[in-house]
Amino acid sequence: MEPLLHDTVLSQVMSRDRYRVLSKYFHIVDNTGAKAYREEGYDPMHKVRPIIDLFNIRCADLYKPKQHLSVDEAMIPFKGRHFTKQYMPNKPDKFGFKAWVCAEADTGYALQVELYEGKARDPDRVRTRSENGLGYDVVTQLTRQYWEKFHVITYDRFFSSVALAENLLQHRTYVNSTILLNRKGLPTAVKKLKLKKSSPCHQYRKSDLLLTVFHDKRQISHLSTGCLPGLSDNGVKPIVNVAYNKYMGGVDLCDQHKSYYRVGRKTVKWWKYIVWHFINVAINNAYVLYKASPTPIATDAEPRPRAVVTHKMFRLEIVKQLLGDLRSRRAPVKRLRPSSDAVLLDPADAHLHIAELTHQQMSCQYCKRKGDKKRSRTWCKDCDVHLCPHGCFQRYHAERCGISTD
């Protein structure tokens, strides 16, 4: 083994082969009761559904967010084959699973996550999407439990509509968003508006709805509720645009922190990428909670912890606590001392020896060496001996490899 690539700590905790076996049999749900593809009630994310539900419940229960929330898209990197895989050229990870995320704007704490599955399965959501669009349905589902609390939700023009802003306002929830000028419910005169760089800011008000159109590097339009009209202190940008730029990056902040320390390994199983994504986001959320705690939590190793704990230090402490005194390596096997003329069998070749059934019944060679007189029809073609199929066949080949069976 190359010493530069050897990790002493992890090799003492778990061997490579054990990791591969655990990874091979790692599952979240029992696949035997799952619905088949295109069958009624089929859930495209059934393999990870318990993880998604548990994440959303626990993250919402453990943290009460501040006033400003943001809703945006996020990508879970994946380049394999799956019918829900998306291509988003403007994202750092262009291929993968698309996720809708509601996060706190200041810290990037992910409150609710919903994976894109294509067509909605719930009849109520199908009707909502047909009447008001996909963006309306996504924002209402992600933010429903934060209504009636005077939160300000910031999202981009993909989700924005007049109907959504009015609906959230009825539930005492404010919005700040960009919007396409061809959306239903906007004034006809605004839809034909083409501003130049020197053009003044245009603002339209209807009850508590505020529509703002101005030209920065390009023409930008905002739809907001609960925001004051007018320009900011520098007299260049509208107040609503300054607030939008300040509070829109909650989901991007979560992705940024998550990208510093990747979780998981390359695999062909699509659902494992989603599991690792939620584990990584959960660690980032835990770090936000740690920083929000009034005093750091003391440990046995550090009764008086440092005042400042970085993201990296926090993740290393999680690893140390998870490992603890765990040692899953088996004790070294006792090998027999071969005679001078004996040739040991390679364990890799021993696995290729197959027990075959013959018509002739002969003495079991392993039992014969132990003083027993059992007879068997099972025969090893490669070794040219008869052996009992249960126990003797395995023990005989183990001893031929030099491994003690005592």
Buried (B, 14 or more C-beta within 10 A) or exposed (E): EEEEEEEEEEEEBBBEEEBEEEEEEEEBBEEEEBEEEEEEEEEBBBBBBEBBEEBBEEBBEEBEBBBBBBBBBBBBBBEEEEEBBBEBEEBEBEBBBBBBBBBBBBBBBBBBBBBBBEEBEEEEBEEBBEEBBBBBBBBBBBBEEBBEEEBBBBBBBBBBBBBBBBBBBEBEBBBBBBBEBEBEBBEEEBEEEEBEEEEEBBBBEEEEBBBBBBBEEEBBBBBBBBBEBEBEEEEEBBBBBBBBEEBBBBBBBBBEBBEEBEBBEEEEBBBBBBBBBBBBBBBBBBBBBBEEEEEBEEEEEEEEBEEEBEBEEBBEBEEEEEBEEEEEEEEEEEEBEEEEEEEBBEEEEBEEBEBEEEEEEBBBBBBBEEEEEBEBBBBBEEBEBBBBBEEBBBBBBBBBBBBEBE
